[in-house]
Amino acid sequence: MGHRVFFSFDYEDDLWRATQIRDTNVVARTDVAGFFDQAEYEAAEKDGPEGIRRIILRDLEGTSVTVVLIGTLTSQRPWVKYEIEQSLARKNGLLGIYIHHLPDERYTLLRGAKPSVPGNVEFPAYEWDQLPHFVREIEAAGMRSDALRNHRDY
């Protein structure tokens, strides 16, 4: 079963790294969202916080997995926190991928903290190394989402 995947990342510092991951064949096997281009992001920014919120909510629509690409400052970024909150509200499965070590024009050396989530939320995280098991981990996050969505409180 395929899952539509939303990618959350620090747009300011990690766009270059996120693009490298998006452009791999591994990611091409999934239906992805959340990779808005620079022009789209800048247009949304002109509308202020509401514009950014609008494109995030639009891109989260219909997703069941949120992959958080973790750079040095990702856990401190308000929009990443918002994306995670909205993902949890939709009962998306979470998966973290550390990307601090991928080269870009500034090359970041420090591994950032994994964003915090409530204690009862499963949020495994792995180093990006072309992750041969990436699709398997997306499927596992999708299964967590399916279980949450199928759980009924009686």
C-alpha positions as CSV (number, residue, x, y, z in Angstrom):
1,M,0.0,0.0,0.0
2,G,1.4,3.4,-0.9
3,H,1.3,6.4,1.4
4,R,1.3,10.0,0.5
5,V,4.3,11.6,2.3
6,F,4.7,15.2,3.5
7,F,8.2,16.4,4.0
8,S,8.9,18.8,6.8
9,F,12.2,20.6,7.0
10,D,13.9,23.9,7.9
11,Y,13.3,25.8,4.7
12,E,15.8,28.5,5.6
13,D,18.8,26.3,6.3
14,D,18.1,22.9,4.7
15,L,16.4,23.5,1.4
16,W,19.5,22.4,-0.5
17,R,19.7,19.2,1.6
18,A,16.0,18.5,1.3
19,T,16.2,18.9,-2.5
20,Q,19.0,16.3,-2.6
21,I,16.8,13.8,-0.9
22,R,13.8,14.7,-3.0
23,D,15.8,14.1,-6.1
24,T,16.9,10.6,-5.2
25,N,15.3,7.6,-6.7
26,V,14.5,6.3,-3.3
27,V,12.1,9.2,-2.6
28,A,10.7,8.9,-6.2
29,R,9.0,5.7,-5.1
30,T,6.6,7.6,-2.8
31,D,3.9,10.1,-3.5
32,V,5.4,13.3,-1.9
33,A,4.1,16.6,-0.7
34,G,5.6,19.5,1.2
35,F,8.4,20.3,-1.3
36,F,7.1,23.7,-2.3
37,D,9.6,25.5,-4.6
38,Q,11.3,28.7,-3.6
39,A,9.0,30.9,-5.7
40,E,5.9,29.4,-4.1
41,Y,7.3,29.8,-0.6
42,E,8.3,33.4,-1.3
43,A,4.8,34.2,-2.7
44,A,3.2,32.6,0.5
45,E,5.6,34.6,2.7
46,K,4.2,37.8,1.2
47,D,0.8,36.9,2.6
48,G,2.5,36.6,6.0
49,P,2.0,33.7,8.4
50,E,-1.4,33.0,7.0
51,G,0.0,32.4,3.5
52,I,2.6,29.9,4.8
53,R,0.0,28.2,7.0
54,R,-2.3,27.9,4.0
55,I,0.3,26.1,1.8
56,I,1.3,23.8,4.7
57,L,-2.3,22.8,5.3
58,R,-2.9,22.3,1.5
59,D,0.2,20.1,1.2
60,L,-0.7,18.0,4.3
61,E,-4.1,17.2,2.8
62,G,-4.4,13.5,2.0
63,T,-1.0,12.5,3.6
64,S,-0.6,9.7,6.0
65,V,3.2,10.0,6.7
66,T,5.3,13.0,7.7
67,V,9.0,12.7,7.2
68,V,10.9,15.3,9.2
69,L,14.3,16.1,7.6
70,I,16.4,17.0,10.6
71,G,19.2,19.5,10.2
72,T,21.0,21.5,12.8
73,L,18.2,23.9,13.8
74,T,15.1,22.0,12.6
75,S,13.8,21.3,16.1
76,Q,13.7,25.0,16.9
77,R,11.8,26.2,13.8
78,P,8.2,27.3,14.4
79,W,7.0,26.1,11.1
80,V,8.4,22.6,11.6
81,K,6.7,22.5,15.0
82,Y,3.4,23.6,13.3
83,E,3.8,20.9,10.6
84,I,4.4,18.2,13.2
85,E,1.4,19.4,15.3
86,Q,-0.8,19.4,12.2
87,S,0.6,16.0,11.2
88,L,-0.3,14.5,14.6
89,A,-3.8,16.0,14.4
90,R,-4.2,14.1,11.1
91,K,-2.8,11.0,12.8
92,N,0.1,10.8,10.3
93,G,2.9,8.4,11.1
94,L,6.2,10.2,11.8
95,L,9.7,9.4,10.5
96,G,12.8,11.5,11.2
97,I,15.8,11.6,8.9
98,Y,19.0,13.3,10.0
99,I,20.4,15.4,7.1
100,H,23.0,17.7,8.8
101,H,25.9,15.9,7.2
102,L,24.8,16.4,3.6
103,P,26.9,18.9,1.8
104,D,25.6,22.3,0.6
105,E,27.1,25.7,0.0
106,R,27.7,26.1,3.8
107,Y,28.1,22.4,4.9
108,T,26.7,22.0,8.4
109,L,28.6,19.8,10.7
110,L,26.4,19.7,13.8
111,R,23.7,17.1,14.3
112,G,20.5,18.8,15.4
113,A,18.1,17.5,18.0
114,K,15.1,15.5,17.0
115,P,11.9,17.7,17.3
116,S,10.0,16.8,20.4
117,V,6.6,15.1,20.2
118,P,4.3,13.8,23.0
119,G,5.7,10.7,24.8
120,N,3.2,8.3,23.4
121,V,4.1,9.1,19.7
122,E,6.4,6.8,17.9
123,F,9.0,8.9,16.0
124,P,12.0,6.8,14.9
125,A,14.9,8.7,13.3
126,Y,17.8,7.6,11.1
127,E,20.9,9.1,9.4
128,W,20.4,9.7,5.7
129,D,22.8,7.5,3.8
130,Q,20.6,6.9,0.7
131,L,18.7,4.7,3.2
132,P,18.2,1.5,1.3
133,H,15.4,0.8,3.8
134,F,13.7,4.2,3.4
135,V,10.6,2.9,1.6
136,R,10.3,0.2,4.3
137,E,10.4,2.9,7.0
138,I,7.8,5.0,5.2
139,E,5.6,1.9,5.0
140,A,6.1,1.3,8.8
141,A,5.1,5.0,9.5
142,G,2.1,4.5,7.3
143,M,1.1,1.4,9.2
144,R,1.4,3.4,12.5
145,S,-0.9,6.0,10.8
146,D,-3.4,3.3,9.7
147,A,-3.5,1.8,13.2
148,L,-4.2,5.3,14.8
149,R,-6.9,6.1,12.2
150,N,-8.6,2.7,12.7
151,H,-8.5,2.9,16.5
152,R,-11.8,3.7,18.0
153,D,-12.3,5.0,21.5
154,Y,-15.1,3.1,23.2
